[in-house]
């Protein structure tokens, strides 16, 4: 993967946030680095929305495959109980 042309440090991103937001509105993403490693990206909202939609489609396809294979299902109550149990264990 090649490094994007518009890469900045966290310090620069903070100092020039409005400029980077303007670039995102114009279609240019900005990758933000910390200690030389990419940690975040400021992207046009259309790109973010497309990524979210693609992720949703992948998850839906995976779920359909599990169901087609007769995989396990859980109720919403079971799912929420598991999520809250995990959250409480992580907080402890």
C-alpha positions, 0 to 999 in steps of 0.5 A: 500500500502506498502512502497517500500524498496528504499525510500529516502528523497529529500535531499538524492535523490539530494545528490545521484541522479546518484546512484538512476538513476543507480538503476532505470536502473537496475529495482529498483524504488526509492520513494522520500519523503518530510517531511515523505510523498511520493512526487515523484518516480524515476522509470525504463523507461520501467515502466513509459512507461507502465504506460503511455500506460495503462493510454492512453488505459483507456482514450481511452476506456472511450472516446469510451464509451461516444461516444457509449452512444451518449455523447457530442463531441467537435471539436479540435478548441473548445477544444483548445479554452477551454484549453486556456481560462482555462489557461488564467483564472488560470494565472490571 
